[in-house]
Amino acid sequence: MTSLRLNALRLLVTPLVMTGLLAACAAPQVVHQTAPAAAPQGPVEVGIIGINDFHGALEPPGQSVNVKQADGTMLPVPAGGGAWLASAVDSIKARHSNNVVVAAGDLTSASQLASSLYLDEPAVGVMNRVGVEFNAVGNHEFDRGWKELLRLQNGGCEKNARFEPCQLETFAGAHYKYLSASTFKADGSTLFPATGLKSFGEGANKVTIGFVGLSLRTVPTLVSPDQVAGLTFGDEAEAINRAIPVLKAEGADAVVVLIHQGGKTPVGDPNGCDGFAGDIQPILDRLSPGVDVVVSGHTHWSYVCDYKPVNGNAPILLTSAGVYGELVTDITLRIDPVTHRVLSKAAHNVIVQSAPYKATRGDIANTDAFPRFAPRADVAAYVKQYKDASLSLVARPVGRISQGAAKSDGEESGTGGTLGNLIADAQLAGTRRAGAQISFTNPFGIRASLVPAADGTVTFGQLYQVQPFGNELVTMTLTGAQLRGVIEEGLDDEGPKQVLSPSAGTLLRYDMKRPSGSRIVSLTLGGKPVVATASYRVSVVNFLAEGGDGYSIFTRGTDRTRGGLDIEAFEDWIKAVPVRQILQENRTLKVG
């Protein structure tokens, strides 16, 4: 009977399969029992560690996190720097056996000189050592062009920018993945993947986090147009909504958005949300159900919010960790691996207290009110290589100033103050040969305070920290009406407000209670009103001349003359006299 059955089988199977059957008949029969799957052990806790806007801050940036005390005073806590950030991240990892480090963009560019001179390769190296796994592409990551950004991801020594790549090491690229769900190439594909996944645990206890990362839609207004030629930047909410079902289909139990857009709250509470407002709100209000956490950035603000969209969706945990590695966000998710639901979510911003420093307002000391972090040795040694290599340029004295000039912060971050005046005066002096009568600088482009040594000396490295972009100066002709119009663009209700800092001889009075577009009360040059039909020669950096920060009217300027670099004009202005006086002039007066 067996023979007949085998004969019949021979008519139906290939010789290879027949060989397997005969071998099976000849071998002893063993019954294999599958071990029962491990039963779920309860909710799985995952720690998500969030940073944003590192901006190549290899060393402590000489800035503080200001925390409001019970008596209403502000406590400045010195914070930031790559080696200290690494230690802070390690301390949070130690609290979460399941963890992932993510970022919301601008890890590179607008960087300290020791990073910028080397095309931010050391900034990427620090982030690799910190352990970042996913990063949304920010606007500054396009500053040197998208081809250079691809090199930062993939490594290599192809020259795409002014400086030479791979000067100190063969650059291997970012170990983390850039995500760009709303940035498209000409063929319709995204510049980088839109999403990423990370799983924790095994079997019935396995949970998966899905990440979608993206830039803000207005990137083309924030970088020089040639750096993003061939790319399009789509709607943020639409990109996120496309990604949600994709991630769910791939097994994501929770969805985390990494987006380079954000908002602001009143100063003084890194973990607060009262009074939150910003350009990210309309994006959040249009999201489909399914987003659990949004890690944001761009505004350089810190906050933790249970954001309730106006569309009635479930609240979203919204976070941001300030700037320059001064804070890091500790996010905790508890996920049920059976129902695949997020049971709870919470977050807390940890101040990365680092080295004390001298500010324009005095010494900023360490405090016992918050934990202190020691610099992680391997990151400190890595940073030192680049710091030492750049030291001769960084430490070169350029001149003396009469006193410190502070970068405006907090509610005044949209005004330039005495430092904005100093820069505008330098740019006017540097473009007089092109007929310049007035110069403007944008406060958002001022990146650090200028703090001299005891004898007033300032170094090239300090100037570079103030203006790290290497922009060219452009002198153009505008009518008086256009001049008023471009100032109104900074004061209108579209986007963040900033008051352009003018050069000496200019006085602007404005009233924010007036309707958007009509907020200038008066504008004078040399004591005389600016005439709508008259022509004026105006100097700005090429970023503004090309429409950056939303100043579209600058693009209409005629008879353009390109000049030297902004930092060259800054240096020339300071060293032109034995001691450059810091003028205590208020050239932009808010009235009403």
NUVO-748994 format. One record per residue (C-alpha): x negated, y negated, z negated. Coordinates in steps of 0.001 Angstrom, whole numbers, padded with zeros to 6 digits, always signed. Last residue first. Example, Ala and Ser with C-alpha at 12.3 -4.5 7.8 and 13.67 -1.06 7.14 Angstrom:
REM residues 2
-013670+001060-007140/-012300+004500-007800/
//
This chain:
REM residues 592
-001349-103791-022102/-004968-104161-021051/-007719-101657-020281/-010880-103565-019443/-013492-102175-017047/-016757-104159-017055/-017289-103855-020789/-020863-105012-021156/-023382-103846-023741/-026312-103994-021345/-028989-101359-021838/-032154-103361-021232/-034845-101716-019134/-038181-102070-020901/-041398-102744-018968/-039437-103447-015781/-039087-101524-012494/-039404-098202-014359/-035704-097937-015161/-034426-098970-011738/-036851-096748-009831/-035839-093719-011894/-032130-094223-011266/-032707-094910-007561/-034620-091649-007285/-031878-089856-009232/-029240-091053-006759/-031211-089804-003777/-032246-092115-000969/-030132-093966+001566/-027425-093263+004111/-025935-096230+005928/-022282-096250+006921/-020827-098942+009152/-017248-098012+008191/-015473-096776+005058/-012458-094569+005702/-013827-091607+003711/-013972-093854+000625/-010182-094061+000824/-009870-090360-000009/-011129-090647-003571/-009803-087255-004720/-012775-086338-006900/-014875-086126-003727/-013716-087888-000570/-016888-087722+001517/-018194-091054+000216/-017583-089783-003314/-019946-086841-002901/-022254-089015-000779/-023024-091175-003792/-021524-094663-003811/-022465-098050-002357/-020050-100784-001228/-020540-103562+001309/-017479-105803+001200/-015141-107109+003882/-012430-109729+003260/-008727-109142+003971/-007692-108162+000428/-009836-110786-001281/-011664-109664-004454/-011149-112443-006979/-014249-114543-007779/-016418-114292-010901/-019243-112554-009057/-016829-109842-007994/-013323-109864-009468/-010535-107314-009767/-007265-108114-011557/-004230-106320-012989/-004930-103012-011250/-002222-100490-012127/-000151-100552-008967/-000643-097068-007507/+001100-095343-010398/+003579-097725-011989/+002297-100105-014709/+001818-098819-018238/-001773-097831-017382/-002765-101514-017192/-006000-102471-015453/-008625-105223-015605/-011749-104768-013508/-014807-107013-013694/-017733-106783-011278/-020902-108829-011664/-023008-105863-012688/-022220-102538-011038/-018904-100756-011355/-017913-097627-013316/-014957-095931-011594/-012113-095409-014049/-011121-091771-014297/-007732-090084-014472/-007308-086353-014022/-005017-085279-011176/-002463-087312-009231/-000856-089826-011606/-002915-092753-010332/-005906-094368-012023/-008688-092863-009920/-006788-093502-006697/-006126-097071-007889/-009877-097737-007707/-009839-096593-004079/-006917-098867-003294/-008514-101961-004787/-011562-101480-002581/-009356-100656+000399/-007508-103945-000041/-010813-105797-000381/-011905-104276+002888/-014533-101563+002860/-017984-101430+004490/-020287-098552+003638/-023455-097739+001695/-024192-094068+001021/-026526-092826-001709/-027589-089193-001500/-026617-086727-004199/-029196-084658-006098/-026570-083127-008364/-028193-083220-011809/-027400-086811-012828/-027592-087194-016632/-029635-084043-017129/-031898-085197-014311/-032561-088482-016055/-033555-086541-019169/-035901-084322-017203/-037473-087369-015607/-038389-088597-019047/-037234-091467-021247/-039459-093616-023450/-037812-096047-025884/-040586-095947-028492/-038615-093606-030761/-037847-091334-027815/-034906-092170-025592/-031415-090609-025578/-029595-090688-022229/-026257-088911-022691/-025328-085984-020471/-023331-084978-017358/-022255-088171-015629/-020371-087041-012504/-017013-087246-014270/-017716-090936-014885/-017738-091684-011127/-020300-094289-010092/-019532-097488-008228/-021747-099980-006435/-021217-103577-005341/-022770-106012-002909/-024787-103524-000829/-026451-104943+002279/-028364-101804+003228/-031494-103325+001731/-029574-103747-001524/-029145-099974-001692/-031433-098980-004563/-030499-102020-006633/-026815-101152-006335/-027522-097544-007283/-029459-098588-010367/-026708-100999-011428/-024118-098221-011055/-026249-095889-013172/-026656-098438-015963/-022951-099326-015930/-021995-095648-016206/-024368-095329-019160/-022841-098376-020847/-019333-096934-020607/-018426-094530-017799/-014740-093964-018423/-012787-090762-017833/-014400-089041-020809/-012893-091667-023145/-010321-089297-024668/-013112-086929-025622/-016542-087909-024375/-018337-090900-022875/-021989-090225-022147/-024098-092333-024466/-026787-094837-023577/-029653-094953-026058/-031586-098127-026698/-033926-100641-025035/-034988-098309-022238/-038499-097174-021328/-040049-095683-018222/-040412-092541-016098/-042234-090192-018470/-042950-086732-016969/-041682-084060-019397/-039279-082321-017004/-041749-082287-014112/-044628-080808-016094/-042255-078563-018012/-040689-076770-015057/-042714-073557-015322/-042580-073658-019125/-038775-073920-019109/-038495-071097-016602/-040597-068662-018605/-039045-069922-021839/-035584-068898-020659/-036682-065257-020425/-038295-065361-023867/-035148-066883-025406/-033003-064251-023676/-035138-061435-025075/-035252-062935-028568/-031576-063686-029097/-031402-067192-030551/-030149-067097-034153/-026494-067924-034689/-025062-070043-037471/-021567-069357-038788/-019321-072365-039445/-018843-074689-042436/-022480-074157-043392/-023477-077044-041138/-026414-077737-038848/-027506-081313-038376/-026705-083935-035740/-029218-086761-036215/-028055-090242-035250/-025423-091931-033064/-027491-091733-029861/-028061-088074-030645/-030972-086197-032219/-030617-082432-032347/-029812-079467-034576/-030192-076025-032980/-027365-073534-032446/-023771-073132-033584/-021929-071125-030933/-018451-072123-032134/-016077-069144-031919/-012745-069774-030213/-010020-067441-031450/-007568-065287-029540/-004562-063051-030101/-002562-060483-028184/-000045-057900-029309/+001798-054795-028120/+000630-054863-024509/+002608-052110-022829/+001471-048959-021057/+004281-046998-022744/+001981-044172-023791/-001371-046045-023896/+000114-048718-026213/-002178-051751-025890/-003562-054055-028577/-005363-057027-027015/-007947-059137-028860/-009552-062268-027398/-012746-063754-028875/-013472-066944-026938/-017007-068323-026744/-018029-071863-027632/-020895-074237-026902/-021905-072146-023893/-022362-075305-021822/-018628-076139-021785/-015314-075722-023604/-014150-072189-024301/-010701-072068-022688/-007696-069930-023542/-004093-069235-022519/-002087-066351-024011/+000997-066206-021810/+004521-066310-023211/+007088-064061-021475/+008755-065557-018423/+011459-068181-018878/+010629-070254-015805/+009380-073117-017999/+006333-071011-018880/+005641-070556-022605/+001928-070908-023334/+000729-069322-026536/-002301-071573-026518/-005976-071465-027511/-007992-074568-026659/-011437-075862-025689/-012032-078516-023037/-014647-078630-020283/-011821-079430-017827/-012902-076721-015370/-011937-073680-017445/-009291-070979-017888/-008889-067468-019288/-005239-066532-018705/-003816-063583-020636/-000768-061314-020269/+000367-061779-016680/+003184-059386-015749/+006146-061576-014884/+005695-063747-011762/+003744-066965-012110/+005237-070307-011105/+005067-072004-014518/+001433-070994-014918/+000440-072851-011759/+002473-075915-012690/+000651-075996-016039/-002914-075592-014756/-003110-079258-013785/-003129-080340-017395/-001294-080895-020657/-001531-079512-024183/-000150-081832-026855/-000640-079305-029610/-002719-076356-028408/-005321-075790-031087/-008248-073418-031422/-011047-075885-030669/-009256-078418-032909/-010662-081939-033002/-009789-083718-029795/-006199-083852-028546/-005462-081166-025939/-006648-080718-022374/-005926-078682-019274/-007299-075958-017054/-008453-074707-013685/-011184-072271-012766/-009033-069192-013160/-009653-065789-014715/-006264-064065-014958/-005869-061009-017201/-003316-058291-016394/-002627-055497-018869/-001851-051800-018399/-003540-051783-015009/-003046-048487-013176/-003931-049302-009582/-000266-049967-008812/-000224-052520-011630/-003273-054247-010169/-001698-054496-006733/+001624-055609-008228/-000100-058528-010036/-002452-059564-007207/+000108-061143-004914/+001466-063197-007822/-002037-064413-008630/-002648-065546-005055/+000720-067302-004883/+000031-069111-008152/-003343-070380-006915/-002275-071680-003503/-004985-071142-000927/-008495-072435-000407/-009788-072175+003147/-013370-071442+004151/-015214-072098+007414/-016992-075178+006098/-017272-074983+002308/-020709-076596+001872/-020175-078921+004847/-017262-080586+003045/-019369-081796+000107/-017847-080534-003105/-014857-081552-005253/-012259-082401-002620/-012732-079056-000840/-012362-077281-004231/-008778-078562-004610/-007114-075142-004640/-008798-074146-007882/-010950-071059-007780/-009806-067512-008413/-010129-064349-010446/-007724-061442-010937/-008531-058927-013655/-006850-055620-014473/-007341-053979-017857/-006968-050198-018111/-006017-047989-021039/-006999-044378-021685/-005759-042663-024811/-003858-039909-022991/-007011-038934-021155/-010011-041095-021875/-010889-044409-023494/-011371-047808-021879/-010831-048818-018267/-012087-051850-016302/-010504-053182-013135/-011290-055918-010589/-009368-058290-008361/-009605-060698-005444/-012855-059375-004041/-015239-062073-002783/-014920-064442+000175/-011380-063197+000735/-010513-061830+004157/-008517-063894+006635/-011064-063741+009461/-012051-067381+008914/-012970-066733+005304/-010493-067038+002456/-010623-068307-001118/-007474-067524-003121/-008367-064226-004801/-011987-065150-005425/-013708-062786-007868/-017468-062777-008523/-018696-059487-009893/-021309-059222-012627/-024828-057891-012145/-025654-061160-010407/-028509-061127-007950/-031829-059279-007822/-034058-062348-007445/-037697-061459-006993/-039214-063519-009775/-040794-066911-010421/-040270-068793-007160/-037555-066477-005820/-035770-069207-003850/-037415-072386-002544/-035572-075630-003126/-033450-077567-000628/-030835-074878-000002/-030093-071725+002000/-033448-069925+001820/-033037-066145+001850/-034772-064609-001185/-032551-061710-002131/-029687-061160-004544/-026121-060066-003822/-024068-062382-005987/-026386-065376-006075/-027031-064812-002373/-023293-065003-001662/-023281-068344-003472/-026077-069516-001189/-023865-068676+001782/-020974-070498+000129/-022792-073804-000002/-025165-075436-002471/-022362-077031-004523/-020037-074029-004025/-020576-072686-007557/-019570-076146-008694/-015939-075465-007709/-015601-072332-009801/-015645-068696-008661/-013987-066419-011203/-016469-064249-013058/-016331-060543-013954/-018805-058343-015889/-020775-060796-018066/-023346-058970-020193/-025236-061758-021934/-028342-060478-020157/-026722-060794-016750/-025449-064255-017724/-029009-065252-018612/-030327-064010-015271/-027560-065851-013417/-028639-069050-015154/-032256-068143-014347/-031440-067924-010611/-029815-071331-010860/-031492-072529-007646/-034909-072520-009340/-035151-076269-009818/-031545-076152-011074/-032291-073827-013987/-035179-075677-015612/-033482-078944-014602/-030349-078259-016620/-027365-077429-014473/-024686-079177-012448/-024838-075790-010724/-024095-072322-012192/-021632-070654-014554/-018964-072818-013005/-016264-070153-013298/-013725-068560-015628/-015953-065941-017227/-015585-062378-018485/-017217-060126-021074/-015570-056733-021682/-015068-054836-024906/-013929-051545-026423/-015844-050939-029670/-014753-054452-030642/-016208-056176-033708/-019808-055600-032619/-018938-057133-029242/-018081-060359-031066/-021502-060523-032704/-023185-059720-029391/-021345-062614-027739/-022640-064981-030431/-026180-063673-030007/-026056-064168-026223/-024671-067681-026679/-027612-068528-028937/-030063-067402-026264/-028222-069300-023510/-027762-072665-025227/-024761-074123-027005/-023820-075852-030247/-024514-078605-032732/-021383-078941-034938/-019991-082474-035242/-017510-082817-038138/-014810-085366-037375/-012996-087217-040123/-009278-086750-040806/-009632-085861-044481/-008858-082212-043761/-011634-082093-041161/-011368-082457-037387/-013914-080384-035495/-016256-081899-032925/-018258-079350-030933/-021702-080822-030417/-024097-081807-027660/-027845-081663-027208/-027546-079160-024376/-029044-076200-026244/-031282-074495-023669/-030398-072454-020591/-027339-074582-019938/-026989-073415-016319/-023528-074904-015974/-021912-072635-018590/-018473-073770-017426/-016535-070814-018827/-016686-068083-021454/-014359-065258-022507/-014899-062110-024553/-012073-059617-024100/-011831-057173-027008/-009670-054096-026455/-007640-052302-029135/-005922-049039-028239/-002568-048397-029879/-001928-044955-031344/-003883-041717-031216/-002312-040406-028047/-002429-036614-028041/-005529-035030-026588/-004680-032918-023602/-004253-029219-024382/-007240-027096-023467/-006676-025248-020242/-006659-021459-020688/-008669-019419-018230/-007568-015802-017691/-010412-013636-016471/-009984-010929-013833/-013171-008947-013287/-014520-009485-009770/-013780-007101-006900/-010350-008478-006064/-011680-012066-006178/-014534-011174-003880/-012044-009643-001451/-009975-012821-001493/-012979-015097-000969/-014161-013052+001986/-010692-013273+003474/-010789-017112+003130/-013969-017182+005174/-012614-014646+007702/-009648-016948+008341/-006199-016047+007069/-002930-014791+008550/-003680-011616+010453/-006129-010458+007810/-003359-010872+005248/-001325-008173+006938/-004255-005847+006832/-004757-006646+003173/-001123-005812+002434/-001382-002558+004342/-004488-001578+002442/-002854-002306-000897/+000000+000000+000000/
//
